[in-house]
Amino acid sequence: MKKLAVFALLLFAGTACSKETAAPAAPTTTQAGANAKGDDYQCLDVYAPVCANGVTYPNACYAGKAGVTTYTKGACDGSGGDI
């Protein structure tokens, strides 16, 4: 009887520990900052400047939000405005 109780307890404990995990959420943003759900999104306040059309943007997300599709990494040479 004792062996049956131990077996039942081990069987219950083994089935209670499931290894199922939730599927990872699909990404909603791209590198350029475009959002799959539209333009209503926020950019992170991480300073990694990019230059486009003589304007320095804080990062690629802000540039993408402003409609920029091509840019160079780094701040502009100072002749344009900063955002």
PyMOL Python script that loads the backbone (N, CA, C, O; Angstrom):
from pymol import cmd

cmd.read_pdbstr("""\
ATOM      1  N   MET A   1       0.827  -1.189   0.000  1.00  0.00           N
ATOM      2  CA  MET A   1       0.000   0.000   0.000  1.00  0.00           C
ATOM      3  C   MET A   1       0.872   1.253   0.000  1.00  0.00           C
ATOM      4  O   MET A   1       0.568   2.235  -0.677  1.00  0.00           O
ATOM      5  N   LYS A   2       1.968   1.204   0.774  1.00  0.00           N
ATOM      6  CA  LYS A   2       2.862   2.348   0.853  1.00  0.00           C
ATOM      7  C   LYS A   2       3.518   2.614  -0.505  1.00  0.00           C
ATOM      8  O   LYS A   2       3.685   3.767  -0.903  1.00  0.00           O
ATOM      9  N   LYS A   3       3.891   1.538  -1.215  1.00  0.00           N
ATOM     10  CA  LYS A   3       4.505   1.686  -2.530  1.00  0.00           C
ATOM     11  C   LYS A   3       3.521   2.304  -3.515  1.00  0.00           C
ATOM     12  O   LYS A   3       3.920   3.113  -4.353  1.00  0.00           O
ATOM     13  N   LEU A   4       2.265   1.946  -3.432  1.00  0.00           N
ATOM     14  CA  LEU A   4       1.239   2.493  -4.321  1.00  0.00           C
ATOM     15  C   LEU A   4       1.047   3.982  -4.065  1.00  0.00           C
ATOM     16  O   LEU A   4       0.877   4.755  -5.008  1.00  0.00           O
ATOM     17  N   ALA A   5       1.073   4.389  -2.807  1.00  0.00           N
ATOM     18  CA  ALA A   5       0.923   5.806  -2.469  1.00  0.00           C
ATOM     19  C   ALA A   5       2.118   6.609  -2.983  1.00  0.00           C
ATOM     20  O   ALA A   5       1.941   7.704  -3.516  1.00  0.00           O
ATOM     21  N   VAL A   6       3.325   6.077  -2.826  1.00  0.00           N
ATOM     22  CA  VAL A   6       4.528   6.759  -3.313  1.00  0.00           C
ATOM     23  C   VAL A   6       4.487   6.849  -4.830  1.00  0.00           C
ATOM     24  O   VAL A   6       4.812   7.894  -5.394  1.00  0.00           O
ATOM     25  N   PHE A   7       4.093   5.767  -5.503  1.00  0.00           N
ATOM     26  CA  PHE A   7       3.992   5.763  -6.960  1.00  0.00           C
ATOM     27  C   PHE A   7       2.982   6.806  -7.435  1.00  0.00           C
ATOM     28  O   PHE A   7       3.255   7.545  -8.381  1.00  0.00           O
ATOM     29  N   ALA A   8       1.824   6.871  -6.790  1.00  0.00           N
ATOM     30  CA  ALA A   8       0.795   7.847  -7.167  1.00  0.00           C
ATOM     31  C   ALA A   8       1.299   9.272  -6.955  1.00  0.00           C
ATOM     32  O   ALA A   8       1.041  10.151  -7.777  1.00  0.00           O
ATOM     33  N   LEU A   9       2.007   9.501  -5.869  1.00  0.00           N
ATOM     34  CA  LEU A   9       2.550  10.826  -5.584  1.00  0.00           C
ATOM     35  C   LEU A   9       3.587  11.229  -6.635  1.00  0.00           C
ATOM     36  O   LEU A   9       3.575  12.364  -7.113  1.00  0.00           O
ATOM     37  N   LEU A  10       4.471  10.318  -6.993  1.00  0.00           N
ATOM     38  CA  LEU A  10       5.480  10.602  -8.015  1.00  0.00           C
ATOM     39  C   LEU A  10       4.838  10.826  -9.382  1.00  0.00           C
ATOM     40  O   LEU A  10       5.269  11.695 -10.141  1.00  0.00           O
ATOM     41  N   LEU A  11       3.826  10.053  -9.688  1.00  0.00           N
ATOM     42  CA  LEU A  11       3.120  10.219 -10.956  1.00  0.00           C
ATOM     43  C   LEU A  11       2.448  11.588 -11.019  1.00  0.00           C
ATOM     44  O   LEU A  11       2.507  12.263 -12.046  1.00  0.00           O
ATOM     45  N   PHE A  12       1.819  11.991  -9.937  1.00  0.00           N
ATOM     46  CA  PHE A  12       1.175  13.303  -9.881  1.00  0.00           C
ATOM     47  C   PHE A  12       2.201  14.421  -9.996  1.00  0.00           C
ATOM     48  O   PHE A  12       1.984  15.389 -10.724  1.00  0.00           O
ATOM     49  N   ALA A  13       3.316  14.294  -9.285  1.00  0.00           N
ATOM     50  CA  ALA A  13       4.359  15.322  -9.318  1.00  0.00           C
ATOM     51  C   ALA A  13       4.967  15.428 -10.711  1.00  0.00           C
ATOM     52  O   ALA A  13       5.283  16.527 -11.167  1.00  0.00           O
ATOM     53  N   GLY A  14       5.132  14.309 -11.380  1.00  0.00           N
ATOM     54  CA  GLY A  14       5.702  14.318 -12.724  1.00  0.00           C
ATOM     55  C   GLY A  14       4.800  14.966 -13.748  1.00  0.00           C
ATOM     56  O   GLY A  14       5.287  15.624 -14.668  1.00  0.00           O
ATOM     57  N   THR A  15       3.500  14.798 -13.612  1.00  0.00           N
ATOM     58  CA  THR A  15       2.584  15.408 -14.578  1.00  0.00           C
ATOM     59  C   THR A  15       2.306  16.867 -14.251  1.00  0.00           C
ATOM     60  O   THR A  15       1.879  17.620 -15.126  1.00  0.00           O
ATOM     61  N   ALA A  16       2.536  17.276 -13.022  1.00  0.00           N
ATOM     62  CA  ALA A  16       2.285  18.665 -12.640  1.00  0.00           C
ATOM     63  C   ALA A  16       3.372  19.594 -13.160  1.00  0.00           C
ATOM     64  O   ALA A  16       3.134  20.792 -13.315  1.00  0.00           O
ATOM     65  N   CYS A  17       4.546  19.070 -13.427  1.00  0.00           N
ATOM     66  CA  CYS A  17       5.664  19.882 -13.915  1.00  0.00           C
ATOM     67  C   CYS A  17       5.692  19.834 -15.435  1.00  0.00           C
ATOM     68  O   CYS A  17       6.399  19.019 -16.027  1.00  0.00           O
ATOM     69  N   SER A  18       4.946  20.683 -16.038  1.00  0.00           N
ATOM     70  CA  SER A  18       4.874  20.730 -17.494  1.00  0.00           C
ATOM     71  C   SER A  18       6.019  21.556 -18.049  1.00  0.00           C
ATOM     72  O   SER A  18       6.454  22.518 -17.415  1.00  0.00           O
ATOM     73  N   LYS A  19       6.511  21.196 -19.219  1.00  0.00           N
ATOM     74  CA  LYS A  19       7.594  21.933 -19.850  1.00  0.00           C
ATOM     75  C   LYS A  19       7.081  22.829 -20.970  1.00  0.00           C
ATOM     76  O   LYS A  19       7.874  23.321 -21.772  1.00  0.00           O
ATOM     77  N   GLU A  20       5.807  23.045 -21.038  1.00  0.00           N
ATOM     78  CA  GLU A  20       5.251  23.904 -22.077  1.00  0.00           C
ATOM     79  C   GLU A  20       5.632  25.351 -21.801  1.00  0.00           C
ATOM     80  O   GLU A  20       5.629  25.801 -20.655  1.00  0.00           O
ATOM     81  N   THR A  21       5.956  26.060 -22.854  1.00  0.00           N
ATOM     82  CA  THR A  21       6.257  27.481 -22.735  1.00  0.00           C
ATOM     83  C   THR A  21       5.405  28.239 -23.731  1.00  0.00           C
ATOM     84  O   THR A  21       4.990  27.699 -24.756  1.00  0.00           O
ATOM     85  N   ALA A  22       5.154  29.472 -23.423  1.00  0.00           N
ATOM     86  CA  ALA A  22       4.367  30.308 -24.325  1.00  0.00           C
ATOM     87  C   ALA A  22       5.204  30.645 -25.546  1.00  0.00           C
ATOM     88  O   ALA A  22       6.421  30.807 -25.456  1.00  0.00           O
ATOM     89  N   ALA A  23       4.544  30.747 -26.681  1.00  0.00           N
ATOM     90  CA  ALA A  23       5.234  31.126 -27.912  1.00  0.00           C
ATOM     91  C   ALA A  23       5.706  32.565 -27.793  1.00  0.00           C
ATOM     92  O   ALA A  23       4.987  33.399 -27.242  1.00  0.00           O
ATOM     93  N   PRO A  24       6.892  32.879 -28.293  1.00  0.00           N
ATOM     94  CA  PRO A  24       7.367  34.261 -28.214  1.00  0.00           C
ATOM     95  C   PRO A  24       6.496  35.183 -29.053  1.00  0.00           C
ATOM     96  O   PRO A  24       5.984  34.797 -30.104  1.00  0.00           O
ATOM     97  N   ALA A  25       6.342  36.387 -28.575  1.00  0.00           N
ATOM     98  CA  ALA A  25       5.527  37.364 -29.296  1.00  0.00           C
ATOM     99  C   ALA A  25       6.233  37.761 -30.579  1.00  0.00           C
ATOM    100  O   ALA A  25       7.459  37.865 -30.623  1.00  0.00           O
ATOM    101  N   ALA A  26       5.452  37.978 -31.612  1.00  0.00           N
ATOM    102  CA  ALA A  26       6.014  38.413 -32.888  1.00  0.00           C
ATOM    103  C   ALA A  26       6.518  39.843 -32.755  1.00  0.00           C
ATOM    104  O   ALA A  26       5.867  40.665 -32.111  1.00  0.00           O
ATOM    105  N   PRO A  27       7.658  40.154 -33.348  1.00  0.00           N
ATOM    106  CA  PRO A  27       8.158  41.530 -33.274  1.00  0.00           C
ATOM    107  C   PRO A  27       7.225  42.487 -33.996  1.00  0.00           C
ATOM    108  O   PRO A  27       6.642  42.147 -35.025  1.00  0.00           O
ATOM    109  N   THR A  28       7.091  43.680 -33.447  1.00  0.00           N
ATOM    110  CA  THR A  28       6.187  44.656 -34.051  1.00  0.00           C
ATOM    111  C   THR A  28       6.921  45.836 -34.653  1.00  0.00           C
ATOM    112  O   THR A  28       6.291  46.719 -35.236  1.00  0.00           O
ATOM    113  N   THR A  29       8.240  45.872 -34.526  1.00  0.00           N
ATOM    114  CA  THR A  29       8.983  46.984 -35.106  1.00  0.00           C
ATOM    115  C   THR A  29      10.099  46.455 -35.988  1.00  0.00           C
ATOM    116  O   THR A  29      10.554  45.324 -35.822  1.00  0.00           O
ATOM    117  N   THR A  30      10.533  47.274 -36.918  1.00  0.00           N
ATOM    118  CA  THR A  30      11.657  46.924 -37.772  1.00  0.00           C
ATOM    119  C   THR A  30      12.828  47.810 -37.409  1.00  0.00           C
ATOM    120  O   THR A  30      12.688  48.710 -36.581  1.00  0.00           O
ATOM    121  N   GLN A  31      13.970  47.576 -38.006  1.00  0.00           N
ATOM    122  CA  GLN A  31      15.160  48.359 -37.676  1.00  0.00           C
ATOM    123  C   GLN A  31      14.966  49.832 -37.947  1.00  0.00           C
ATOM    124  O   GLN A  31      15.448  50.669 -37.184  1.00  0.00           O
ATOM    125  N   ALA A  32      14.274  50.164 -39.012  1.00  0.00           N
ATOM    126  CA  ALA A  32      14.103  51.574 -39.355  1.00  0.00           C
ATOM    127  C   ALA A  32      13.086  52.254 -38.459  1.00  0.00           C
ATOM    128  O   ALA A  32      12.912  53.469 -38.553  1.00  0.00           O
ATOM    129  N   GLY A  33      12.409  51.515 -37.596  1.00  0.00           N
ATOM    130  CA  GLY A  33      11.462  52.117 -36.681  1.00  0.00           C
ATOM    131  C   GLY A  33      10.028  52.037 -37.154  1.00  0.00           C
ATOM    132  O   GLY A  33       9.130  52.527 -36.470  1.00  0.00           O
ATOM    133  N   ALA A  34       9.790  51.435 -38.299  1.00  0.00           N
ATOM    134  CA  ALA A  34       8.416  51.305 -38.776  1.00  0.00           C
ATOM    135  C   ALA A  34       7.693  50.296 -37.906  1.00  0.00           C
ATOM    136  O   ALA A  34       8.306  49.359 -37.394  1.00  0.00           O
ATOM    137  N   ASN A  35       6.409  50.480 -37.739  1.00  0.00           N
ATOM    138  CA  ASN A  35       5.630  49.623 -36.868  1.00  0.00           C
ATOM    139  C   ASN A  35       4.580  48.903 -37.686  1.00  0.00           C
ATOM    140  O   ASN A  35       3.919  49.510 -38.529  1.00  0.00           O
ATOM    141  N   ALA A  36       4.421  47.599 -37.439  1.00  0.00           N
ATOM    142  CA  ALA A  36       3.457  46.809 -38.185  1.00  0.00           C
ATOM    143  C   ALA A  36       2.025  47.251 -37.901  1.00  0.00           C
ATOM    144  O   ALA A  36       1.125  46.968 -38.692  1.00  0.00           O
ATOM    145  N   LYS A  37       1.805  47.937 -36.791  1.00  0.00           N
ATOM    146  CA  LYS A  37       0.461  48.367 -36.422  1.00  0.00           C
ATOM    147  C   LYS A  37       0.187  49.811 -36.818  1.00  0.00           C
ATOM    148  O   LYS A  37      -0.868  50.344 -36.475  1.00  0.00           O
ATOM    149  N   GLY A  38       1.081  50.444 -37.511  1.00  0.00           N
ATOM    150  CA  GLY A  38       0.879  51.830 -37.919  1.00  0.00           C
ATOM    151  C   GLY A  38       1.942  52.738 -37.348  1.00  0.00           C
ATOM    152  O   GLY A  38       2.959  52.269 -36.838  1.00  0.00           O
ATOM    153  N   ASP A  39       1.714  54.032 -37.432  1.00  0.00           N
ATOM    154  CA  ASP A  39       2.707  55.008 -36.996  1.00  0.00           C
ATOM    155  C   ASP A  39       2.575  55.398 -35.529  1.00  0.00           C
ATOM    156  O   ASP A  39       3.341  56.236 -35.055  1.00  0.00           O
ATOM    157  N   ASP A  40       1.643  54.826 -34.808  1.00  0.00           N
ATOM    158  CA  ASP A  40       1.434  55.177 -33.409  1.00  0.00           C
ATOM    159  C   ASP A  40       2.326  54.307 -32.521  1.00  0.00           C
ATOM    160  O   ASP A  40       1.880  53.299 -31.975  1.00  0.00           O
ATOM    161  N   TYR A  41       3.593  54.711 -32.385  1.00  0.00           N
ATOM    162  CA  TYR A  41       4.532  53.980 -31.555  1.00  0.00           C
ATOM    163  C   TYR A  41       5.529  54.955 -30.956  1.00  0.00           C
ATOM    164  O   TYR A  41       5.651  56.091 -31.414  1.00  0.00           O
ATOM    165  N   GLN A  42       6.232  54.513 -29.944  1.00  0.00           N
ATOM    166  CA  GLN A  42       7.219  55.365 -29.288  1.00  0.00           C
ATOM    167  C   GLN A  42       8.606  54.800 -29.525  1.00  0.00           C
ATOM    168  O   GLN A  42       8.803  53.585 -29.550  1.00  0.00           O
ATOM    169  N   CYS A  43       9.560  55.696 -29.697  1.00  0.00           N
ATOM    170  CA  CYS A  43      10.953  55.293 -29.856  1.00  0.00           C
ATOM    171  C   CYS A  43      11.637  55.299 -28.493  1.00  0.00           C
ATOM    172  O   CYS A  43      11.274  56.077 -27.611  1.00  0.00           O
ATOM    173  N   LEU A  44      12.617  54.437 -28.329  1.00  0.00           N
ATOM    174  CA  LEU A  44      13.405  54.421 -27.099  1.00  0.00           C
ATOM    175  C   LEU A  44      14.328  55.628 -27.069  1.00  0.00           C
ATOM    176  O   LEU A  44      14.808  56.079 -28.109  1.00  0.00           O
ATOM    177  N   ASP A  45      14.571  56.141 -25.888  1.00  0.00           N
ATOM    178  CA  ASP A  45      15.467  57.284 -25.729  1.00  0.00           C
ATOM    179  C   ASP A  45      16.912  56.807 -25.593  1.00  0.00           C
ATOM    180  O   ASP A  45      17.557  57.007 -24.564  1.00  0.00           O
ATOM    181  N   VAL A  46      17.396  56.180 -26.644  1.00  0.00           N
ATOM    182  CA  VAL A  46      18.774  55.706 -26.709  1.00  0.00           C
ATOM    183  C   VAL A  46      19.481  56.563 -27.745  1.00  0.00           C
ATOM    184  O   VAL A  46      19.037  56.648 -28.890  1.00  0.00           O
ATOM    185  N   TYR A  47      20.576  57.198 -27.353  1.00  0.00           N
ATOM    186  CA  TYR A  47      21.284  58.074 -28.281  1.00  0.00           C
ATOM    187  C   TYR A  47      22.262  57.265 -29.124  1.00  0.00           C
ATOM    188  O   TYR A  47      23.325  56.857 -28.655  1.00  0.00           O
ATOM    189  N   ALA A  48      21.884  57.047 -30.359  1.00  0.00           N
ATOM    190  CA  ALA A  48      22.721  56.389 -31.366  1.00  0.00           C
ATOM    191  C   ALA A  48      22.464  57.171 -32.649  1.00  0.00           C
ATOM    192  O   ALA A  48      21.731  56.699 -33.519  1.00  0.00           O
ATOM    193  N   PRO A  49      23.055  58.360 -32.781  1.00  0.00           N
ATOM    194  CA  PRO A  49      22.678  59.305 -33.835  1.00  0.00           C
ATOM    195  C   PRO A  49      22.827  58.765 -35.250  1.00  0.00           C
ATOM    196  O   PRO A  49      23.718  57.976 -35.563  1.00  0.00           O
ATOM    197  N   VAL A  50      21.906  59.233 -36.089  1.00  0.00           N
ATOM    198  CA  VAL A  50      21.962  58.963 -37.522  1.00  0.00           C
ATOM    199  C   VAL A  50      21.756  60.280 -38.250  1.00  0.00           C
ATOM    200  O   VAL A  50      21.107  61.188 -37.730  1.00  0.00           O
ATOM    201  N   CYS A  51      22.304  60.385 -39.447  1.00  0.00           N
ATOM    202  CA  CYS A  51      22.212  61.608 -40.235  1.00  0.00           C
ATOM    203  C   CYS A  51      21.436  61.326 -41.513  1.00  0.00           C
ATOM    204  O   CYS A  51      21.706  60.345 -42.206  1.00  0.00           O
ATOM    205  N   ALA A  52      20.475  62.185 -41.821  1.00  0.00           N
ATOM    206  CA  ALA A  52      19.709  62.084 -43.061  1.00  0.00           C
ATOM    207  C   ALA A  52      19.351  63.483 -43.524  1.00  0.00           C
ATOM    208  O   ALA A  52      18.798  64.270 -42.756  1.00  0.00           O
ATOM    209  N   ASN A  53      19.656  63.794 -44.757  1.00  0.00           N
ATOM    210  CA  ASN A  53      19.332  65.096 -45.349  1.00  0.00           C
ATOM    211  C   ASN A  53      19.869  66.258 -44.514  1.00  0.00           C
ATOM    212  O   ASN A  53      19.226  67.304 -44.424  1.00  0.00           O
ATOM    213  N   GLY A  54      21.027  66.085 -43.913  1.00  0.00           N
ATOM    214  CA  GLY A  54      21.636  67.143 -43.125  1.00  0.00           C
ATOM    215  C   GLY A  54      21.056  67.318 -41.740  1.00  0.00           C
ATOM    216  O   GLY A  54      21.402  68.275 -41.047  1.00  0.00           O
ATOM    217  N   VAL A  55      20.185  66.422 -41.318  1.00  0.00           N
ATOM    218  CA  VAL A  55      19.552  66.502 -39.997  1.00  0.00           C
ATOM    219  C   VAL A  55      20.020  65.315 -39.163  1.00  0.00           C
ATOM    220  O   VAL A  55      20.003  64.177 -39.632  1.00  0.00           O
ATOM    221  N   THR A  56      20.436  65.577 -37.932  1.00  0.00           N
ATOM    222  CA  THR A  56      20.831  64.512 -37.015  1.00  0.00           C
ATOM    223  C   THR A  56      19.626  64.096 -36.186  1.00  0.00           C
ATOM    224  O   THR A  56      19.000  64.921 -35.521  1.00  0.00           O
ATOM    225  N   TYR A  57      19.308  62.808 -36.234  1.00  0.00           N
ATOM    226  CA  TYR A  57      18.214  62.239 -35.443  1.00  0.00           C
ATOM    227  C   TYR A  57      18.828  61.465 -34.282  1.00  0.00           C
ATOM    228  O   TYR A  57      19.919  60.913 -34.425  1.00  0.00           O
ATOM    229  N   PRO A  58      18.147  61.411 -33.127  1.00  0.00           N
ATOM    230  CA  PRO A  58      18.701  60.712 -31.962  1.00  0.00           C
ATOM    231  C   PRO A  58      19.017  59.239 -32.231  1.00  0.00           C
ATOM    232  O   PRO A  58      19.993  58.710 -31.699  1.00  0.00           O
ATOM    233  N   ASN A  59      18.204  58.579 -33.047  1.00  0.00           N
ATOM    234  CA  ASN A  59      18.458  57.193 -33.435  1.00  0.00           C
ATOM    235  C   ASN A  59      17.630  56.866 -34.675  1.00  0.00           C
ATOM    236  O   ASN A  59      16.854  57.698 -35.144  1.00  0.00           O
ATOM    237  N   ALA A  60      17.793  55.673 -35.194  1.00  0.00           N
ATOM    238  CA  ALA A  60      17.123  55.274 -36.431  1.00  0.00           C
ATOM    239  C   ALA A  60      15.603  55.258 -36.283  1.00  0.00           C
ATOM    240  O   ALA A  60      14.886  55.496 -37.255  1.00  0.00           O
ATOM    241  N   CYS A  61      15.113  54.984 -35.098  1.00  0.00           N
ATOM    242  CA  CYS A  61      13.668  54.961 -34.879  1.00  0.00           C
ATOM    243  C   CYS A  61      13.067  56.336 -35.113  1.00  0.00           C
ATOM    244  O   CYS A  61      12.056  56.471 -35.802  1.00  0.00           O
ATOM    245  N   TYR A  62      13.694  57.360 -34.535  1.00  0.00           N
ATOM    246  CA  TYR A  62      13.192  58.721 -34.729  1.00  0.00           C
ATOM    247  C   TYR A  62      13.283  59.134 -36.194  1.00  0.00           C
ATOM    248  O   TYR A  62      12.397  59.822 -36.700  1.00  0.00           O
ATOM    249  N   ALA A  63      14.336  58.724 -36.872  1.00  0.00           N
ATOM    250  CA  ALA A  63      14.468  59.032 -38.296  1.00  0.00           C
ATOM    251  C   ALA A  63      13.360  58.350 -39.090  1.00  0.00           C
ATOM    252  O   ALA A  63      12.749  58.965 -39.963  1.00  0.00           O
ATOM    253  N   GLY A  64      13.103  57.087 -38.788  1.00  0.00           N
ATOM    254  CA  GLY A  64      12.038  56.361 -39.476  1.00  0.00           C
ATOM    255  C   GLY A  64      10.678  56.963 -39.213  1.00  0.00           C
ATOM    256  O   GLY A  64       9.831  57.007 -40.105  1.00  0.00           O
ATOM    257  N   LYS A  65      10.460  57.424 -38.003  1.00  0.00           N
ATOM    258  CA  LYS A  65       9.190  58.049 -37.646  1.00  0.00           C
ATOM    259  C   LYS A  65       8.994  59.360 -38.401  1.00  0.00           C
ATOM    260  O   LYS A  65       7.863  59.775 -38.653  1.00  0.00           O
ATOM    261  N   ALA A  66      10.113  60.017 -38.763  1.00  0.00           N
ATOM    262  CA  ALA A  66      10.045  61.267 -39.523  1.00  0.00           C
ATOM    263  C   ALA A  66       9.932  61.011 -41.026  1.00  0.00           C
ATOM    264  O   ALA A  66       9.898  61.953 -41.817  1.00  0.00           O
ATOM    265  N   GLY A  67       9.873  59.745 -41.417  1.00  0.00           N
ATOM    266  CA  GLY A  67       9.719  59.416 -42.827  1.00  0.00           C
ATOM    267  C   GLY A  67      11.020  59.162 -43.559  1.00  0.00           C
ATOM    268  O   GLY A  67      11.021  58.975 -44.776  1.00  0.00           O
ATOM    269  N   VAL A  68      12.122  59.153 -42.839  1.00  0.00           N
ATOM    270  CA  VAL A  68      13.429  58.916 -43.450  1.00  0.00           C
ATOM    271  C   VAL A  68      13.580  57.431 -43.764  1.00  0.00           C
ATOM    272  O   VAL A  68      13.289  56.579 -42.925  1.00  0.00           O
ATOM    273  N   THR A  69      14.035  57.127 -44.975  1.00  0.00           N
ATOM    274  CA  THR A  69      14.239  55.727 -45.351  1.00  0.00           C
ATOM    275  C   THR A  69      15.713  55.373 -45.501  1.00  0.00           C
ATOM    276  O   THR A  69      16.080  54.205 -45.371  1.00  0.00           O
ATOM    277  N   THR A  70      16.570  56.365 -45.774  1.00  0.00           N
ATOM    278  CA  THR A  70      18.009  56.111 -45.852  1.00  0.00           C
ATOM    279  C   THR A  70      18.740  57.119 -44.976  1.00  0.00           C
ATOM    280  O   THR A  70      18.379  58.294 -44.926  1.00  0.00           O
ATOM    281  N   TYR A  71      19.758  56.649 -44.296  1.00  0.00           N
ATOM    282  CA  TYR A  71      20.523  57.503 -43.395  1.00  0.00           C
ATOM    283  C   TYR A  71      21.909  56.917 -43.235  1.00  0.00           C
ATOM    284  O   TYR A  71      22.165  55.778 -43.628  1.00  0.00           O
ATOM    285  N   THR A  72      22.802  57.702 -42.657  1.00  0.00           N
ATOM    286  CA  THR A  72      24.132  57.213 -42.315  1.00  0.00           C
ATOM    287  C   THR A  72      24.279  57.228 -40.801  1.00  0.00           C
ATOM    288  O   THR A  72      23.715  58.084 -40.120  1.00  0.00           O
ATOM    289  N   LYS A  73      25.041  56.276 -40.283  1.00  0.00           N
ATOM    290  CA  LYS A  73      25.272  56.211 -38.837  1.00  0.00           C
ATOM    291  C   LYS A  73      26.157  57.363 -38.412  1.00  0.00           C
ATOM    292  O   LYS A  73      27.102  57.727 -39.113  1.00  0.00           O
ATOM    293  N   GLY A  74      25.851  57.926 -37.278  1.00  0.00           N
ATOM    294  CA  GLY A  74      26.625  59.032 -36.740  1.00  0.00           C
ATOM    295  C   GLY A  74      25.931  60.358 -36.970  1.00  0.00           C
ATOM    296  O   GLY A  74      25.038  60.476 -37.810  1.00  0.00           O
ATOM    297  N   ALA A  75      26.355  61.350 -36.212  1.00  0.00           N
ATOM    298  CA  ALA A  75      25.777  62.691 -36.314  1.00  0.00           C
ATOM    299  C   ALA A  75      26.220  63.351 -37.613  1.00  0.00           C
ATOM    300  O   ALA A  75      27.259  63.009 -38.178  1.00  0.00           O
ATOM    301  N   CYS A  76      25.420  64.294 -38.074  1.00  0.00           N
ATOM    302  CA  CYS A  76      25.781  65.073 -39.256  1.00  0.00           C
ATOM    303  C   CYS A  76      26.974  65.961 -38.916  1.00  0.00           C
ATOM    304  O   CYS A  76      27.314  66.117 -37.744  1.00  0.00           O
ATOM    305  N   ASP A  77      27.601  66.533 -39.915  1.00  0.00           N
ATOM    306  CA  ASP A  77      28.821  67.318 -39.699  1.00  0.00           C
ATOM    307  C   ASP A  77      28.577  68.705 -39.128  1.00  0.00           C
ATOM    308  O   ASP A  77      29.511  69.504 -39.069  1.00  0.00           O
ATOM    309  N   GLY A  78      27.375  69.019 -38.711  1.00  0.00           N
ATOM    310  CA  GLY A  78      27.102  70.287 -38.044  1.00  0.00           C
ATOM    311  C   GLY A  78      26.468  71.344 -38.915  1.00  0.00           C
ATOM    312  O   GLY A  78      26.089  72.398 -38.405  1.00  0.00           O
ATOM    313  N   SER A  79      26.335  71.109 -40.210  1.00  0.00           N
ATOM    314  CA  SER A  79      25.756  72.131 -41.083  1.00  0.00           C
ATOM    315  C   SER A  79      24.233  72.121 -41.074  1.00  0.00           C
ATOM    316  O   SER A  79      23.603  73.094 -41.489  1.00  0.00           O
ATOM    317  N   GLY A  80      23.639  71.030 -40.606  1.00  0.00           N
ATOM    318  CA  GLY A  80      22.177  70.942 -40.596  1.00  0.00           C
ATOM    319  C   GLY A  80      21.623  71.054 -39.198  1.00  0.00           C
ATOM    320  O   GLY A  80      22.362  71.258 -38.235  1.00  0.00           O
ATOM    321  N   GLY A  81      20.321  70.920 -39.095  1.00  0.00           N
ATOM    322  CA  GLY A  81      19.675  70.997 -37.787  1.00  0.00           C
ATOM    323  C   GLY A  81      19.672  69.663 -37.080  1.00  0.00           C
ATOM    324  O   GLY A  81      19.814  68.611 -37.703  1.00  0.00           O
ATOM    325  N   ASP A  82      19.511  69.717 -35.789  1.00  0.00           N
ATOM    326  CA  ASP A  82      19.403  68.512 -34.977  1.00  0.00           C
ATOM    327  C   ASP A  82      17.975  68.372 -34.482  1.00  0.00           C
ATOM    328  O   ASP A  82      17.268  69.359 -34.282  1.00  0.00           O
ATOM    329  N   ILE A  83      17.572  67.144 -34.291  1.00  0.00           N
ATOM    330  CA  ILE A  83      16.239  66.889 -33.739  1.00  0.00           C
ATOM    331  C   ILE A  83      16.404  66.299 -32.363  1.00  0.00           C
ATOM    332  O   ILE A  83      15.414  66.000 -31.696  1.00  0.00           O
TER     333      ILE A  83
END
""", "prot")
cmd.dss("prot")
cmd.show_as("cartoon", "prot")
cmd.util.cbc("prot")
cmd.orient("prot")
